[in-house]
Amino acid sequence: MTHLLVYPLSGSGHIIPLLDLTHLLLRRGLTITVIISAANLPLLHPLLSSHPSSLHHLLFPDPAPTPAPHPLIARVIATHKLFEPIVQWFQSHPSPPVAIISDFFLGWTTELASHLGIRRVVFSPSGALGSSIFQTLWRDVPEINAGNVAGDESSLFSFPEIPNSPEFPRWQLSHLTRLYKKGEPDMEFFRNGMLANMNSWGIVYNTFEELEGVYIDHMKKEIGHDRVWAVGPLLPDEHGPIAPTGRGGSSVVPRDDLLVWLNEKLDDSVVYICFGSRVVLSEEQMSALTGALEVSDVNFVLCEKASDSSLIPGGFEARVTGRGFIVKGWAPQLDILRHRAVGSFVTHCGWNSTLEGVAAGVTMLTWPMGADQYANAKLLVDELGVGKRVCEGGPESVPDSVELARLLDESLSGDRPELVKVKELSQAAMKAVKEGTSLRDLDIFTKLLYEL
């Protein structure tokens, strides 16, 4: 029996794609133990019920974070408290794992793997371009911060060694690197973890060659070997045992209500608007967005992150009755994007949403807010030509309602070059996982795991 330990970082954007990969590996006959907290255990339930004998879980509470320069860094440092408990579990196991696959923020697991005498594989929840930029930033952060003493946020920063020499204003780069101070223990721990990713046995990307081929090749060159596998897009098959509906949690809206509403709409006549599981629009941003939707002619599904108070203006829902469907909370995103009526997607460009939109073949309207999202927007708009920018002035930036309304209407007009390109890319994505490069990489990866 070939046994793997899988360690996702807490947070739906990180856990969901790694569980999608876990599902594919279980189907190839591997035995897997997933480290998970009680709060996230429901995400594992569909897989546990379909693989009762080969999937196990190691239940640890999410360790309490201690003060650190940033909540994410505090969370990552807290996970290191599980080093000894994992070692004890491993040493008492009759058939311990031959490798650990862990999130790219959990770089300290490289040291854990070395201590246990097993391999560590990095799982990247970002694409190859986003993670190339992130790795370069953390490698060079002492020099970058020293050279930007004035803290000029608008100064352009380029990455000449990365293909296409991407360039960004400083404010679009990871704000975590701005917190770095040489010798500060928490920041050094985090940075060492990021650097350890490049010394791991291998890296798995949730991407595919037609989407990011040059960046996958770049990472192979950087890491110094070919154990870099692009196995995406990691999405449940519409007809597979794990339904896309239950992925990531139960929806707040009955799926059938939403599908009945979409079924009444013409093909490519609906704009889907969602900013992922973490982003909350400001009152001004929501006002500009709803104003644009009122002025435009489009049908739309609008997702608002669940909170105690809604920012959707009073009377808006009544004024858009019939052409607007509002979801407050978790939405069945894959079902929506895959529906024939949906033609475009206003997105924050998180990597999961980026892949889901591309795989569904919808035009991408980009509104990045932080993290790797500016790099993903650049990939979609400037390099692949499958999207248009609708807002990009930073997380506080507010779009012009009239211009946004025009872009919404235009995104559903039939003769757009973006639509032609995204349909081609959607076909390439399907081919990659069914018979192409992603299937090949997954098979090679699985074979190497068995040989361990």
C-alpha positions in Angstrom: 0.0 0.0 0.0 1.4 3.4 -1.0 0.3 5.9 1.7 0.4 9.7 1.4 -0.1 12.4 3.9 -2.0 15.5 2.6 -1.9 18.7 4.5 -4.0 21.7 3.2 -3.9 25.2 4.7 -7.2 26.1 6.3 -9.3 28.2 4.0 -11.6 27.2 1.2 -9.5 28.5 -1.6 -6.6 26.3 -0.4 -8.5 23.2 0.8 -10.9 22.7 -2.1 -8.4 22.2 -5.0 -6.1 20.0 -2.8 -9.1 17.8 -2.0 -9.9 17.7 -5.8 -6.4 16.4 -6.3 -6.8 14.0 -3.4 -9.9 12.6 -5.1 -7.9 11.9 -8.3 -5.1 10.1 -6.4 -7.7 8.0 -4.4 -9.1 6.9 -7.8 -5.6 5.7 -8.8 -5.5 3.4 -5.8 -3.4 5.4 -3.3 -4.1 5.4 0.4 -4.4 8.9 1.8 -4.5 10.6 5.3 -5.6 14.2 5.3 -4.7 16.5 8.2 -7.8 18.6 8.9 -9.6 20.5 11.6 -13.1 19.8 12.9 -14.3 23.0 11.3 -13.2 21.8 7.8 -14.2 18.2 8.2 -17.5 18.7 6.4 -15.5 19.5 3.2 -14.0 16.0 3.5 -17.3 14.1 4.1 -18.2 13.5 0.4 -14.7 11.9 -0.2 -14.8 9.9 3.0 -18.1 8.3 2.1 -17.0 7.4 -1.5 -13.5 6.0 -0.4 -14.2 4.6 3.1 -11.3 2.2 3.2 -8.5 4.2 1.5 -9.1 7.7 2.9 -8.4 8.6 6.5 -8.2 11.8 8.4 -6.0 13.1 11.1 -8.1 15.5 13.2 -6.1 18.3 14.8 -7.5 21.5 16.1 -6.3 24.6 14.2 -3.6 25.8 16.6 -4.3 29.2 18.2 -2.3 31.8 16.3 0.1 34.0 18.4 0.6 37.7 17.6 2.5 38.1 14.3 2.9 40.9 11.7 -0.1 39.6 9.7 -3.0 37.1 10.3 -1.9 34.8 7.5 1.7 34.6 8.9 0.3 34.0 12.4 -1.8 31.1 11.0 1.1 29.6 9.2 3.4 29.8 12.3 0.7 28.3 14.4 0.6 25.2 12.2 4.2 24.5 13.1 3.0 23.5 16.6 1.8 20.3 14.9 5.3 19.2 14.0 5.7 16.9 17.0 2.2 15.5 17.0 2.6 14.6 13.3 6.0 12.9 14.1 4.4 10.9 16.9 1.5 9.8 14.7 3.9 8.8 11.9 6.2 6.8 14.2 3.2 4.8 15.7 1.7 4.1 12.2 2.0 0.5 11.0 2.3 1.7 7.4 3.4 5.4 7.4 3.3 7.7 4.4 6.0 7.7 1.8 5.4 11.4 1.0 3.6 14.5 2.2 1.8 16.8 -0.1 1.3 20.2 1.6 0.1 23.7 0.7 2.8 26.1 -0.5 2.4 28.3 2.6 3.4 25.2 4.8 7.0 25.3 3.7 8.2 24.1 7.1 6.8 20.7 6.2 10.0 20.3 4.0 11.9 20.1 7.3 9.2 17.7 8.7 9.6 15.4 5.6 13.4 15.4 5.9 13.1 14.6 9.7 10.7 11.6 8.8 12.9 10.5 5.9 10.1 11.0 3.3 9.5 13.3 0.3 7.7 16.6 0.4 5.6 17.7 -2.6 4.4 21.3 -2.7 0.8 21.9 -3.8 0.4 25.4 -5.3 -3.2 26.9 -5.0 -1.8 29.7 -7.2 -1.0 29.4 -10.9 2.5 29.0 -12.2 2.8 32.8 -13.1 1.5 33.9 -9.7 3.7 31.5 -7.7 6.8 32.4 -9.9 6.3 36.1 -8.9 5.7 35.2 -5.2 8.8 32.9 -5.0 11.0 35.6 -6.7 9.6 38.3 -4.3 10.4 36.2 -1.2 13.9 35.3 -2.5 14.8 38.9 -3.2 12.8 40.6 -0.5 15.7 42.0 1.5 17.1 43.8 -1.6 13.6 44.8 -2.8 12.7 46.5 0.5 16.2 48.1 0.9 15.9 49.5 -2.6 12.4 50.9 -2.0 13.3 53.0 1.1 10.9 55.8 0.1 8.1 53.3 0.0 6.9 54.6 -3.4 3.8 52.5 -4.1 3.5 53.5 -7.7 7.0 52.7 -8.8 7.1 49.9 -11.4 8.6 46.6 -10.5 9.7 44.2 -13.2 10.6 40.5 -13.2 13.0 40.2 -16.2 13.9 36.5 -15.5 10.2 35.4 -15.7 8.9 34.8 -19.2 7.3 37.9 -20.8 9.0 40.1 -18.2 5.9 40.9 -16.2 5.8 44.4 -14.6 3.6 45.7 -11.8 3.3 48.9 -9.7 4.6 48.1 -6.2 1.1 48.3 -4.7 0.0 45.3 -6.8 2.7 43.0 -5.3 2.1 40.9 -2.2 1.7 43.2 0.8 3.2 40.5 3.0 6.7 41.3 1.6 6.3 44.9 2.7 6.1 43.6 6.3 9.5 41.8 6.0 12.2 43.0 8.4 15.6 41.2 8.3 16.1 39.2 11.5 12.5 39.5 12.7 11.8 35.9 13.7 8.2 35.5 12.4 9.0 37.0 9.1 12.2 35.0 8.7 10.2 31.8 9.6 7.7 32.6 6.8 10.3 33.5 4.3 12.3 30.4 5.0 9.2 28.4 4.4 8.7 30.0 1.0 12.4 29.4 0.1 12.0 25.7 1.2 9.4 25.2 -1.5 12.2 25.4 -4.1 14.1 22.6 -2.3 11.1 20.3 -2.2 11.1 17.0 -4.1 8.4 18.3 -6.5 5.6 20.8 -7.1 2.0 20.2 -8.3 0.2 23.0 -10.0 -3.5 23.3 -10.5 -3.0 24.6 -14.1 -2.5 23.2 -17.6 0.1 23.6 -20.3 -2.0 25.6 -22.9 -2.8 28.1 -20.1 0.7 28.6 -18.5 3.2 26.5 -20.4 6.0 29.1 -20.4 5.6 29.6 -16.6 5.6 25.8 -15.9 8.9 25.5 -17.9 10.3 28.5 -16.0 9.5 26.8 -12.6 11.3 23.6 -13.8 14.3 25.7 -14.6 14.2 27.5 -11.3 13.8 24.4 -9.2 16.4 22.6 -11.2 14.5 19.4 -12.2 11.4 18.1 -14.0 9.4 17.1 -11.0 6.9 19.9 -11.7 3.5 18.7 -12.7 0.6 20.7 -14.1 -2.5 18.6 -13.5 -5.4 21.1 -13.8 -7.9 22.3 -14.0 -8.8 20.3 -10.8 -12.5 20.4 -11.1 -15.1 17.7 -10.4 -16.5 16.0 -13.4 -20.2 16.9 -14.0 -21.0 13.2 -14.0 -18.5 12.0 -11.4 -19.2 10.7 -7.9 -18.3 14.0 -6.2 -21.0 16.4 -7.5 -19.8 20.0 -8.1 -22.8 21.1 -6.0 -21.4 19.9 -2.7 -17.9 21.1 -3.4 -16.8 23.6 -0.8 -20.0 23.4 1.3 -23.7 23.6 0.9 -25.1 26.5 -1.0 -27.4 29.0 0.8 -29.7 29.0 -2.3 -31.5 25.9 -3.3 -29.7 24.8 -6.5 -33.0 24.0 -8.3 -34.4 27.5 -7.7 -31.3 29.0 -9.3 -31.2 26.5 -12.2 -35.0 27.0 -12.9 -34.3 30.8 -13.1 -31.2 30.2 -15.4 -33.1 27.8 -17.6 -35.6 30.5 -18.6 -32.8 32.7 -19.9 -31.3 32.7 -23.4 -27.8 31.3 -24.1 -25.0 33.7 -23.1 -27.4 36.3 -21.7 -26.4 36.3 -18.0 -23.4 37.9 -16.2 -22.3 36.1 -13.1 -20.7 38.3 -10.4 -18.8 36.9 -7.5 -15.7 37.9 -5.6 -14.8 34.6 -3.9 -15.0 33.5 -0.3 -13.0 36.3 1.3 -13.5 39.6 -0.5 -16.2 41.9 0.8 -17.0 45.0 -1.3 -17.2 48.4 0.3 -20.5 50.3 0.4 -19.2 52.6 -2.4 -18.1 49.6 -4.6 -21.4 47.9 -4.1 -23.3 51.1 -4.9 -21.3 51.5 -8.2 -21.8 47.8 -9.1 -25.6 47.8 -8.5 -25.8 51.2 -10.2 -24.2 49.7 -13.3 -26.4 46.7 -13.2 -29.5 48.9 -13.1 -28.3 51.0 -16.1 -27.3 47.9 -18.2 -29.6 45.6 -20.0 -28.0 42.3 -18.7 -29.5 39.5 -16.8 -27.3 38.7 -13.8 -26.5 36.5 -10.8 -24.9 38.6 -8.0 -23.2 37.0 -5.0 -22.8 38.9 -1.8 -20.6 37.5 0.9 -22.8 36.5 3.9 -22.6 39.0 6.7 -25.0 40.5 9.3 -25.8 43.5 7.1 -26.3 43.6 3.4 -24.7 46.4 1.4 -27.1 46.0 -1.5 -29.1 49.3 -1.7 -32.7 49.2 -0.5 -35.2 48.7 -3.4 -32.6 47.4 -5.8 -34.0 43.8 -5.8 -37.5 45.1 -6.6 -36.2 47.3 -9.4 -34.3 44.4 -11.2 -37.0 41.7 -10.6 -36.9 39.1 -13.4 -33.4 39.9 -14.6 -31.5 39.7 -11.4 -30.9 36.8 -9.0 -29.1 37.6 -5.7 -27.3 35.0 -3.7 -26.2 36.0 -0.1 -23.5 33.6 0.9 -21.9 30.5 -0.7 -23.1 29.9 -4.3 -22.9 26.8 -6.4 -20.3 28.5 -8.6 -19.5 25.6 -10.9 -23.2 24.9 -11.7 -23.7 28.6 -12.5 -20.6 29.0 -14.7 -21.3 25.8 -16.6 -24.9 26.8 -17.4 -25.4 27.6 -21.1 -27.2 30.9 -20.1 -24.0 32.4 -18.5 -21.8 34.3 -20.9 -19.5 36.4 -18.7 -18.0 36.5 -15.2 -17.1 39.5 -13.1 -14.4 38.1 -10.9 -11.7 39.1 -8.3 -9.4 36.7 -10.3 -8.6 34.3 -7.4 -6.9 31.3 -9.0 -9.8 28.9 -8.5 -12.3 31.3 -10.0 -9.9 32.1 -12.8 -9.7 28.4 -13.7 -13.4 27.7 -13.3 -14.3 30.6 -15.6 -11.8 29.6 -18.2 -12.9 25.9 -18.1 -16.5 27.0 -18.4 -15.7 29.1 -21.5 -17.1 32.5 -20.3 -15.6 35.9 -20.9 -13.7 37.1 -17.8 -14.3 40.7 -16.5 -11.5 41.3 -14.1 -11.6 43.2 -10.8 -8.6 42.0 -8.8 -8.2 43.0 -5.2 -4.9 41.6 -3.9 -2.6 38.5 -3.5 -1.9 36.9 -6.9 -5.0 38.4 -8.5 -3.3 41.2 -10.4 -1.0 38.6 -12.0 -4.0 36.4 -12.9 -5.8 39.4 -14.4 -2.7 40.3 -16.5 -2.6 36.6 -17.7 -6.3 36.7 -18.7 -6.4 40.1 -20.3 -2.9 40.9 -21.7 -1.5 37.4 -22.5 -4.5 35.2 -23.3 -7.0 37.8 -24.5 -9.9 36.1 -22.8 -11.0 39.0 -20.6 -11.4 42.8 -20.1 -10.5 44.9 -17.1 -13.5 46.4 -15.3 -11.7 47.8 -12.3 -8.1 47.8 -11.2 -7.2 50.6 -8.9 -6.6 48.6 -5.8 -8.8 47.0 -3.2 -10.5 50.4 -2.4 -11.0 51.4 -6.0 -14.5 52.2 -7.2 -15.5 51.7 -10.9 -17.4 54.2 -12.9 -21.0 53.0 -13.1 -21.7 54.1 -16.7 -18.5 52.6 -18.0 -19.1 49.4 -16.0 -22.6 49.1 -17.5 -21.2 49.5 -21.0 -18.6 46.7 -20.3 -21.3 44.4 -18.9 -23.5 44.8 -22.0 -20.6 44.4 -24.3 -19.4 41.2 -22.6 -22.5 39.4 -23.8 -22.5 40.7 -27.4 -21.9 37.8 -29.8 -18.9 38.8 -31.9 -16.3 39.4 -29.2 -12.8 38.2 -29.8 -12.5 37.3 -26.0 -15.4 34.9 -26.3 -13.8 33.1 -29.3 -10.5 32.8 -27.4 -12.0 31.6 -24.1 -14.1 28.9 -25.9 -10.9 27.6 -27.5 -9.1 27.6 -24.1 -12.1 25.9 -22.5 -11.8 23.1 -25.1 -8.0 22.9 -24.4 -8.7 22.6 -20.6 -11.2 19.7 -21.2 -8.7 17.9 -23.5 -5.8 18.4 -21.0 -7.6 16.6 -18.2 -9.3 13.9 -20.3 -6.5 12.8 -22.7 -3.8 15.5 -22.8 -0.9 17.0 -20.8 -2.6 17.2 -17.4 -3.6 13.6 -17.5 -0.1 12.7 -18.6 1.4 14.7 -15.7 -1.0 13.2 -13.2 -0.1 9.7 -14.4 3.7 10.4 -14.2 3.2 11.9 -10.7 1.2 8.9 -9.5 3.8 6.4 -11.0 6.6 8.2 -9.1 4.7 8.1 -5.9 4.2 4.3 -6.3 7.9 3.9 -6.9 8.7 5.6 -3.6 
